[in-house]
């Protein structure tokens, strides 16, 4: 086993849990540091909820496709004497799949909404990807008190806001970039325009106090220069979450146009991240997404009406549903801070070489960060086992074991390289 880094010193970053970005970056590079687990617009709201339900319903097939593709192209580097992946005792480190957070801001630099972008598979097509809008109205609950994501970012800064999103999503975000109206226009310019179905008429109040329809419901075509204004527009009296619904609709229509005609792909220069390392090439990312299969899940939220606020509501992230989505969002998630996810070694003790990737989605969905894939020694195992190597990982191991239909036990071996070992046996039918 390779040497492991020490856990970072504890501290606070904004109001997020103790976290070290350097530590998280080492995680994403493949190191495994020590840690311990421890009004107007009802149609838009309906679209948001329905799309989320559809995505959850199709989770199993999406997860398997994502894992299969990811394994094909990511693989891992062997650090054991056994180098043949078909032989007993082979083990390899898992390379995390990068994910990218895009913060869309208005002309004043204020966040409107965001999206998470993930590419799984080959850049030139055949892979899959995810584009998940994240509402600026997402509720952040911190020591500083509850606030919408837009306000929290304005008050505490990008780094702290990203930390809160990492806490909500349950994994580390690789890098974050901002997109200004000018950059959004530049991105859409090669396409010239985008045509999509606008779910609701969007209403504005004139200086004279009159109501007027700014954007009509139904098919709508926007020139590239008009896209930023549409994406940042808040219709009078509508649910705040509707704007992110429209963001997803626009992005999907745009991606489809690029798929039909690659010449419409963006040509925006790579961006320097506001959080993370290395330039982010959105042109390359969106082009490769258009060449594959893309899913557009919504961030699952619970709508909580505010008493006496005239129908206004807050949108609290639904932790349980988000956890279920993680395997299809980021097949190989890493921890944003020590203990966020249980570092897990998965060994295949069956003759079926596909058993591990089929089990992986279940294991990740139960809170694991898979750091090692490999084959068990000593022949085929009759039963699946889940072992924890330290008492501090017992609860995390039991959650993983429960998802696999077994009971966790304490391992006789101790290691600081991972928290939990899952060995798949012949009883695994996933």
Secondary structure, 3 states (H helix, E strand, C coil): CCCCCCCCCCCCECCECCCCHHHHHHHHCCCCCCCCCCCCCHHHHHHHHHHHHHHHHCHHHHHHHHHHHHHHHHCEEECCCCCCCCCCCCEEEECCCCEEEEEEECCCCCEEEEEEEEEECCCCCCCEEEEEEEECCEEEEECCEEEEHHHHHHHHCHHHHHHHHHHHHCCCCCEEEEECHHHHHHHHHCCCEEEEEECCCEEEECCCCCEEEEECCEEEEEEHHHHHHHHHCCCCCCCCCHHHHHHHHHHHHHHHHHHHCHHHCCCCCCECCCECCCCECHHHHHHHHHCCEEECCECCEEEEECCCCCCCEEEEECHHHHHHHHHHHCCCCCCCCCCCCEEEEEEECCCCCCHHHHHHHHHHHCCEEEEEEEECCCCCCCCCEEEECCHHHHHHHHHHHHHHCCCEEECCCCCCCCCEEEEECCCCCC
